[in-house]
Structures are given as structure tokens and as C-alpha cells.
Amino acid sequence: MRLPESQVAVLNAASATDERTIAQLAEATDLKPETVTGAVFDLRDDGLVTVTETVEEDVELTDEGVEYADDGLPEIRLYRAAMDVGGGDAVQMGQVIGASSLGGPQVDIALSNFARKGYGHIDSGELVPDADADPDADGEAAALSALAAGETVDTDVLDQLESRKLVVRHERTIRAVTLTDEGVTALMEGVETAETVDRLTPEMLTSGEWEDVEFTEYNVEADAPEVRGGKKHILRQTADRVKDVLVGMGFSEMEGPHADADFWINDCLFMPQDHPARTHWDRFALDVPPMEDIPEDLIDRVRSSHLNGVGDDGDGYHSPWSEDFARAVALRGHTTSLSMRYLSGHEVGELEPPQRYFSVEKVYRNDTLDPTHLLEFYQIEGWVMAEDLSVRDLMGTFEEFYSHFGITDIQFKPHYNPYTEPSFELFGRHPETNELIEIGNSGMFREEVLRPLGVECDVMAWGLALERLLMLMYGFDDIRDVHGTLCDLDLLRETEVLR
């Protein structure tokens, strides 16, 4: 019997009485594991070996898990500090936290698990420990220590540690090889190494050598090393799909600066300068020189709109308006700053109706991080300028846009905006939780916005959340699954947005 060199090596290294794993055979033959795997499958197909497969699970501590294995779980440290400070009596929470040396997110972690594990309770800002609790019997702490020592732990405790992101579980397939009777017989009768080639070259074709050589068979079932090259992020893929849809609906794309004058970001939008959203708590102000490139006549008209309103019935805000504040530069909190630049004619010259424009760009807000809010995210900005527009036109635009993504259950809720009237929020139903989640804000621009810009017809506008569109499309319920250090890498690697 003549076989390729790799198969001969594997056949000689295998045993009829003891199972040998792919790793053991690779070490014995000095071949790569993937080469051994291919040879094993070929030998199995010829009936010379049998292959058994078992799935094993490896458990690895995350960096946070390693830290807690060394220093102790936050809730245990909090309990011990409470007992040291108060001896089992109620203690002011700040005093206990200081004594525990916990900081940052560890405090929240400790407080959330303190009552869950029966270490005590929190009452009116005081922490009341249970003197009968035994932190030495904490199953999660014991499991972390066991895993750090290379030992196995109970599945239920492992599930809890995984939910706290203290461990990562990996599954791997172990293949074991045993010689069959036919394989033993072949070895006893003698197996020769066949000279094989793995590719056809131009020289072989020219010389005619290809007629005399034996080509290596390809096993398409053999394992191959996983190659994870770079790819476009799922969010950028979705942004590109949104752009394609809007261009197909007749829209043109806007572009503009991420850092802009508050004038374009808020003042043109008839947002009063004392509005809470314009304080340092909600915006990212930049320590740079004020923006000078703003038309003076436009500043005068916007100032008048804020102070006096527009038209005979206009009233304005009757609150101070500062040109210095208007010229101050900040990261844009919405891409409506682009809309103001375009509608005013500052960016591309005067526009005659009808016009349709959009952008899909990043915005920046000083929000609290949670499953539906980030400090920076993508906003789908859009507006239509035309005569005699109505809310029905706006709703119809949304229904057509979202239908391209398979989303048909869009609901509308009346809302207040300083810059649109009427206004309404958009909600979509989450495919997994069945909850309604807010996906955007919209309305018809007010006269106080349009008149200073020199626009004399209707403009309907909106700002939609790209990340929340992604949530409706794929069913995940936490934006952080696609952003930052906690993102789901498998989701990012495997998900493709259909174009």
C-alpha cells in the first residue's frame, strides 16, 4: 500500500490499543496539527483508523476575576469593612466604603451583591451587616480561588461567575485516533510512502510531468486554522446601508465639523442659552478660540428670534443672549448643526425647494452610560424642504425608510422640542423583549428656526439613533455589545448587514 508521507507518519504513530489525540500525534510525527488532522480524516475514510470526538470546556479568569481572586470579592470586602467599623451595627455607607478601599465601579458591584448574598441590607443611607453571615463560605469566592489553582468548580457557580464577567468559557473539540484492524494489517504488510505533489505548476504542464506524478487529495472536511482578518464594523456596515437607502429615496449627504460653534449647534435651533442641555453637565465644551466665521447678519437675526420671537405674534424667550457663548466651540450634541449650516446657505449656497438632505455621523453627549445610552453615538439626521409639507408626509417618510430594514411596527408619540412644532418621538418594538424603545425624534421646524435662516417654505426634520436601529434589526438589548471593551466579539465577527 502506498500512502502520502503525512498519512504514513500518522499511521505509524497511532496505536490499536490506546487512543492518541491530534496533539499527541502532531508531537510524535513533528507535523503541524492541521496536517495531522487532514491525514487522520483521509485514513479514516480509507478505514484504517477510527476517530472519536469529545467537546471539552476550558474556563479562564478575566482580568477582573484574577483581581477578585487575589484581593477578594467587593461584597466580601464591603462586609468585612462594615463589621470592622460597626461591629454588626448600622454604619454610614460613606464610612464603610472608605474603610473598604473600594473605588469606582467596584462600589456599585459590592452594593448590588451585598444584599443578594445575605450579607445585610441598606437602609436610609446606612449599611446594616448581618453578624451571622459567613464570608468564608461564599461559593463564588471559593470558586474563584479554585479556578486560579487550576481546579474545576460546580456549573451553577460557574454560570454566576460568567454572568458577572469574571470568567470566560471556551469550548474545544478533542479528536482521538485509534488504529482499526485494517490499519494494523496494513502496517504489518508494509506501507510505502508515495511521492505526491500538492499543486499543478506551469512547468509540469509544459514538460508533461503532470501525467506521471501523484497529486495529493484535498480533504475539505479537515480543520484549518481560523484566520480572523479585519472587517468593517457592523455599525459602519449599517451606516452604509442607511446611506444607500436614503440616497435611493432621493436624499443628498451633508458633511460638516464634529466640533462647531454653539451658534450652529443650538442657537440656530431656537434653543435658549439657559436651557439645561446647554450647560457643562450635558455638553463637551472645548478650550479653543471662539469661531469667527459666522455671518454677522445671521447672528443678528438669530439673536432677534431669541429675544423678540418672529412675526407679529412672536414673543421670544426674554432671557439673556450672549454672542460670546454662541461663538464658543463644543463637540456637537446632534448633527442638526449640519442642517442649520445647509439651510442657512452658509455651506453650499442658497437652496431652492424642493430639497432632501441627510447625514449619518457621530454626536457627543455627556450622558450616563447604560444599555441604551453612550457618550458618543451615530445619529441619522435628515430633512426635507418643500411647500405645503405636513406631519403625514413625515410619518410616511419614516414608514418607507424603516420598511427597508424589515421594521414595520413604528409608533409615534407627541413630544415637545424648542425647535419643532408639531413634534413627536418614534418608537419601535424590540424583537426579543417585545418592549417599545425610543428610536428617534422629529417634527416640523418652527418659524423661529426657519425665518432667521432665510427659509420661506416648510421643512420637516428628524434625528434617529443608528445604534437603536441595529438593536431592532438584530435583537440585542445593550448598545455596549457593539461598542467598547465589553463588546461581543463573536457578534462583530459573524454578523453581516445585508446590502
C-alpha positions in Angstrom: 0.0 0.0 0.0 1.3 3.4 -1.0 0.2 6.5 1.0 1.2 10.1 1.3 4.1 10.8 3.7 1.9 12.5 6.3 -0.5 9.6 6.4 2.3 7.1 6.7 3.7 9.1 9.7 0.3 9.2 11.4 -0.4 5.6 10.8 3.0 4.6 12.4 2.4 6.9 15.4 -1.2 5.7 16.1 -2.0 2.7 18.3 -4.6 0.0 18.1 -4.9 -0.2 21.9 -4.5 3.4 23.1 -6.3 6.5 21.8 -3.9 9.2 20.6 -5.1 12.8 20.3 -4.3 15.0 17.4 -1.9 17.0 19.6 -0.1 13.8 20.6 0.2 12.6 17.0 1.5 16.0 15.9 4.2 15.9 18.6 5.1 12.3 17.7 5.3 13.0 13.9 6.7 16.5 14.1 3.9 17.7 11.8 1.6 20.6 12.2 -1.8 19.8 13.9 -3.8 20.8 10.8 -1.6 18.5 8.6 -2.2 15.6 11.1 -5.9 16.4 11.1 -6.1 16.2 7.3 -4.2 12.9 7.3 -6.4 11.4 10.0 -9.6 12.1 8.1 -8.1 10.6 4.9 -7.1 7.5 6.9 -10.5 7.3 8.5 -12.1 7.5 5.0 -9.9 4.5 4.0 -11.0 2.6 7.0 -7.5 2.5 8.6 -8.3 4.5 11.7 -11.3 5.5 13.8 -11.8 9.0 15.2 -13.8 9.9 18.3 -14.7 13.4 19.2 -15.3 14.9 22.6 -16.1 18.5 23.5 -14.1 19.9 26.4 -14.7 23.2 28.2 -11.9 25.5 29.3 -12.6 28.2 31.9 -10.3 31.2 32.1 -10.4 34.0 34.7 -10.9 37.5 33.2 -8.6 40.3 34.5 -11.4 41.3 36.9 -11.7 37.7 38.0 -8.0 37.5 38.7 -8.1 40.7 40.7 -11.0 39.4 42.9 -9.3 36.0 43.3 -6.3 37.9 44.8 -8.0 40.7 46.7 -11.4 39.3 47.5 -14.9 39.9 46.0 -16.1 43.6 46.5 -19.1 42.5 48.5 -17.0 40.5 50.9 -14.6 43.4 51.4 -17.6 45.7 52.0 -19.0 43.3 54.6 -15.7 42.9 56.4 -15.3 46.7 56.5 -18.8 47.1 57.9 -18.1 44.6 60.6 -14.8 46.2 61.5 -16.2 49.7 61.6 -19.6 49.0 63.3 -19.2 45.6 64.9 -22.5 44.5 63.3 -24.4 47.8 63.9 -25.7 50.1 61.2 -22.9 52.3 59.7 -23.0 55.2 57.4 -22.4 54.0 53.9 -19.7 56.5 53.1 -17.7 55.5 56.1 -17.9 51.8 55.2 -16.9 52.4 51.6 -13.9 54.5 52.7 -12.8 51.7 55.1 -13.2 49.0 52.4 -10.8 50.8 50.0 -13.3 50.1 47.1 -13.4 52.6 44.3 -15.1 53.3 41.0 -17.4 50.6 39.7 -16.4 48.2 42.5 -18.6 50.2 44.9 -21.7 49.6 42.7 -20.7 45.9 42.3 -20.3 45.5 46.1 -23.7 47.2 46.9 -25.6 45.2 44.3 -24.3 41.8 45.6 -24.3 42.7 49.3 -28.0 42.1 49.9 -28.2 39.3 47.2 -25.9 37.2 49.2 -27.4 37.9 52.6 -24.6 39.9 54.0 -27.0 42.5 55.2 -29.2 45.4 53.8 -29.1 49.1 53.1 -31.5 51.4 55.0 -31.7 55.2 54.5 -28.0 55.6 53.6 -26.8 53.2 56.3 -25.4 49.8 55.7 -26.6 47.1 58.2 -24.4 44.0 58.1 -25.7 40.6 59.2 -23.5 39.4 62.0 -24.4 35.8 61.3 -23.2 35.9 57.7 -20.1 33.8 56.9 -18.0 35.3 54.0 -15.6 32.4 54.3 -18.4 30.1 53.0 -19.0 32.3 49.9 -19.3 29.9 47.0 -18.3 32.4 44.3 -15.1 33.4 46.2 -14.3 29.7 46.7 -14.8 29.1 43.0 -12.5 31.9 42.0 -9.8 30.5 44.2 -10.3 27.0 42.8 -10.1 28.2 39.2 -7.0 30.2 40.0 -5.5 27.0 41.3 -6.5 25.1 38.1 -9.3 23.1 39.8 -12.8 22.6 38.5 -16.0 24.1 40.0 -19.7 23.5 40.1 -21.6 24.5 36.9 -24.2 26.7 38.8 -21.5 28.7 40.4 -19.6 28.9 37.1 -22.8 30.3 35.5 -23.0 33.1 38.1 -19.3 34.0 37.7 -19.8 34.1 33.9 -22.8 36.4 34.3 -20.6 38.7 36.4 -17.9 38.6 33.6 -15.4 37.1 36.0 -14.7 34.1 33.8 -14.7 33.2 30.1 -15.6 29.8 28.9 -14.1 28.2 25.7 -15.3 25.0 24.1 -12.8 22.9 22.0 -13.2 19.6 20.2 -10.7 16.9 21.1 -10.2 14.2 18.4 -8.7 10.9 19.4 -7.4 8.3 16.9 -7.2 4.5 17.1 -5.9 2.0 14.5 -8.6 -0.3 13.1 -7.9 -4.0 12.3 -7.4 -2.9 8.7 -4.9 -0.3 9.8 -2.9 -2.9 11.8 -2.9 -5.3 8.9 -1.7 -2.6 6.5 1.2 -1.8 8.8 2.1 -5.5 9.1 2.1 -5.9 5.4 4.1 -2.7 4.9 3.1 0.8 3.9 5.2 2.7 1.4 5.5 6.5 1.1 4.1 7.8 -2.1 5.7 10.8 -3.7 2.9 13.3 -4.1 2.7 16.9 -5.1 0.1 19.4 -3.9 -0.2 21.8 -6.8 0.0 21.9 -10.6 2.6 24.2 -12.0 3.1 25.7 -15.5 6.4 23.8 -15.7 4.5 20.5 -15.2 2.1 21.3 -17.9 4.9 22.3 -20.3 7.1 19.3 -19.7 4.3 16.8 -19.4 5.4 15.7 -15.9 1.9 16.1 -14.6 1.0 12.8 -16.3 3.4 10.8 -14.1 3.0 12.4 -10.7 0.5 11.5 -8.0 -1.5 14.5 -6.7 -2.4 14.9 -3.0 -6.1 14.6 -2.3 -7.8 17.6 -0.7 -10.0 16.9 2.3 -12.5 19.7 2.5 -13.7 18.5 5.9 -10.3 18.9 7.6 -9.8 21.5 10.2 -8.0 24.6 9.2 -6.5 27.4 11.4 -9.1 30.2 11.9 -8.0 33.4 10.2 -9.6 36.5 11.7 -8.7 39.4 9.4 -10.0 42.9 9.8 -13.5 43.7 8.6 -15.8 46.6 8.6 -17.6 47.1 11.9 -21.3 46.1 12.0 -22.2 49.7 12.9 -20.4 51.1 9.9 -22.0 48.5 7.7 -25.4 49.6 9.0 -24.5 53.2 8.4 -23.5 52.4 4.8 -26.8 50.6 4.3 -28.7 53.6 5.7 -26.9 55.9 3.3 -27.8 53.6 0.4 -31.5 53.6 1.4 -31.6 57.4 1.8 -29.8 58.1 -1.4 -32.3 55.7 -3.1 -35.1 57.9 -1.6 -33.7 60.9 -3.3 -31.6 62.4 -0.5 -28.1 64.0 -0.7 -25.5 63.7 2.0 -24.4 66.5 4.3 -20.9 66.9 5.8 -19.5 69.2 8.4 -17.3 69.6 11.6 -17.6 67.5 14.7 -16.5 70.5 16.8 -18.7 73.5 16.0 -19.9 76.8 17.4 -22.8 76.6 19.8 -24.4 79.0 17.4 -24.8 76.3 14.8 -25.4 73.5 17.3 -28.1 75.2 19.4 -28.7 78.9 18.8 -30.0 78.4 15.2 -32.3 75.8 16.6 -34.0 78.3 18.9 -32.6 76.6 21.9 -32.5 79.2 24.8 -29.0 79.7 26.1 -30.1 78.9 29.6 -31.5 75.5 28.6 -30.2 72.7 30.8 -28.9 70.8 27.8 -26.5 73.7 27.1 -24.8 73.5 30.4 -21.4 71.9 31.1 -23.2 69.0 32.5 -24.6 67.9 29.1 -22.1 69.2 26.6 -18.4 68.8 25.9 -17.1 72.4 25.6 -13.6 72.8 24.1 -10.9 75.1 25.3 -10.2 76.6 21.9 -10.6 80.1 20.4 -14.2 81.1 19.5 -15.5 80.6 16.0 -15.2 83.8 13.9 -16.5 82.5 10.6 -20.2 83.2 11.2 -22.2 85.8 9.1 -22.9 88.8 11.2 -26.3 89.4 9.7 -27.3 85.8 10.5 -26.2 86.3 14.1 -28.4 89.4 14.3 -31.4 87.6 13.0 -30.9 84.6 15.4 -30.4 86.9 18.3 -33.6 88.8 17.5 -35.5 85.5 17.2 -34.4 84.5 20.7 -35.1 87.9 22.3 -38.2 89.0 20.4 -39.6 86.0 18.6 -40.6 86.0 14.9 -43.6 87.7 13.3 -46.3 89.9 14.7 -47.2 87.3 17.4 -43.6 86.4 18.2 -42.5 86.6 21.9 -39.0 85.2 22.2 -37.6 83.9 25.5 -37.0 87.1 27.4 -33.7 85.7 28.7 -30.1 86.9 28.2 -28.4 86.0 24.9 -24.6 86.2 24.6 -22.8 86.3 21.3 -19.6 85.1 23.1 -21.5 81.9 24.2 -22.9 81.5 20.7 -19.4 81.6 19.2 -17.9 79.2 21.8 -16.9 75.8 20.4 -18.1 72.4 21.6 -18.5 68.9 20.3 -21.8 68.7 18.5 -24.6 67.1 20.6 -26.6 66.4 17.4 -25.9 66.6 13.7 -28.7 69.2 13.4 -25.8 71.7 13.3 -25.2 70.4 9.8 -28.8 71.1 8.9 -28.5 74.6 10.1 -25.4 75.2 8.1 -27.0 73.9 4.9 -30.4 75.5 5.4 -28.8 78.9 6.0 -26.9 78.7 2.7 -23.6 79.0 4.6 -22.3 75.6 3.5 -23.4 75.1 -0.1 -25.1 78.4 -1.1 -28.8 79.2 -1.1 -31.1 76.2 -1.6 -34.3 76.3 -3.6 -37.1 73.9 -2.7 -37.6 71.0 -3.0 -34.5 69.7 -1.3 -33.7 66.5 0.7 -30.6 66.1 2.8 -29.2 63.6 5.3 -26.2 62.7 7.3 -25.1 59.6 9.3 -22.4 60.9 11.7 -21.2 60.8 15.3 -22.5 63.1 18.0 -21.3 63.6 21.6 -23.3 63.9 24.8 -22.3 63.8 28.5 -24.8 61.0 29.2 -24.7 58.3 31.8 -23.6 55.0 30.3 -26.4 52.4 30.3 -27.7 49.7 27.8 -29.3 52.4 25.6 -27.0 55.5 26.1 -23.4 56.2 25.2 -21.2 59.3 25.4 -20.8 59.2 21.6 -23.1 57.6 19.1 -24.3 57.8 15.5 -27.3 60.0 14.6 -29.3 59.7 11.3 -30.1 63.3 10.6 -32.5 64.2 7.8 -34.7 67.0 6.5 -37.0 67.8 3.6 -37.6 71.3 2.3 -40.8 71.8 0.2 -44.0 73.7 0.0 -47.1 72.5 2.0 -45.5 69.7 4.0 -47.5 68.0 6.7 -46.9 65.5 9.6 -48.4 62.8 7.3 -45.5 63.4 4.9 -43.1 63.0 7.8 -44.7 59.8 9.0 -44.8 58.3 5.6 -41.1 59.0 5.1 -40.4 57.1 8.3 -42.6 54.1 7.3 -40.8 53.9 3.9 -37.3 54.3 5.5 -37.8 51.6 8.2 -39.5 49.2 5.8 -36.2 48.8 4.0 -34.9 47.2 7.3 -37.9 44.9 7.8 -39.3 47.2 10.6 -43.0 47.9 10.1 -44.3 48.4 13.7 -43.4 52.1 14.1 -45.3 54.1 16.7 -45.5 57.9 17.2 -45.9 59.9 20.4 -46.5 63.6 20.6 -43.5 65.4 22.1 -42.1 68.9 22.8 -39.0 70.4 21.2 -37.9 74.0 21.3 -37.2 73.9 17.6 -40.1 71.9 16.0 -43.9 72.2 16.2 -45.6 69.8 15.9 -43.1 67.3 17.3 -43.2 63.6 18.0 -40.9 60.7 19.1 -40.6 57.4 17.3 -40.8 54.0 18.9 -40.0 50.6 17.6 -40.8 47.2 19.2 -37.7 45.2 20.3 -37.8 41.7 18.6 -36.7 39.8 21.7 -38.1 41.7 24.7 -41.2 43.0 22.9 -40.6 46.4 24.6 -41.1 49.7 22.8 -37.8 51.5 22.6 -37.3 55.1 21.5 -35.6 55.3 18.2 -35.8 58.9 17.2 -37.2 62.4 17.4 -38.8 64.5 14.7 -41.1 67.4 13.8 -41.7 70.4 11.6 -39.2 73.2 12.1 -40.7 76.3 13.7 -40.7 79.8 12.1 -38.3 80.9 14.8 -35.8 78.5 13.3 -36.5 78.9 9.6 -37.1 82.7 9.3 -33.7 83.8 10.5 -32.1 81.2 8.1 -34.0 82.8 5.2 -36.1 79.7 4.5 -39.7 80.6 3.4 -41.2 77.1 3.0 -41.9 74.1 5.2 -39.1 71.9 6.5 -39.7 68.6 8.2 -36.7 67.1 10.1 -35.6 64.2 12.3 -32.8 62.7 14.3 -32.8 58.9 14.5 -30.5 56.6 16.5 -28.4 54.3 14.3 -27.4 52.0 17.3 -31.1 51.5 18.2 -31.9 50.7 14.6 -29.3 48.0 14.9 -31.0 46.8 18.1 -34.3 46.4 16.3 -32.6 44.6 13.4 -30.6 42.0 15.4 -32.3 41.8 18.7 -29.5 42.6 21.2 -30.6 44.7 24.1 -27.4 46.5 25.1 -25.7 49.0 22.9 -22.4 48.2 24.6 -22.5 44.8 22.9 -21.2 46.6 19.8 -19.1 49.3 21.4 -16.0 49.5 23.7 -14.2 46.9 25.8 -17.4 45.0 26.7 -18.4 44.4 23.1 -19.5 40.9 21.9 -16.6 40.0 19.5 -18.4 37.0 18.1 -21.3 39.2 17.2 -19.0 41.7 15.5 -17.1 38.9 13.6 -20.1 36.9 12.5 -22.8 39.5 11.7 -23.1 40.9 8.2 -25.5 43.6 7.2 -27.3 42.7 4.0 -27.0 45.4 1.4 
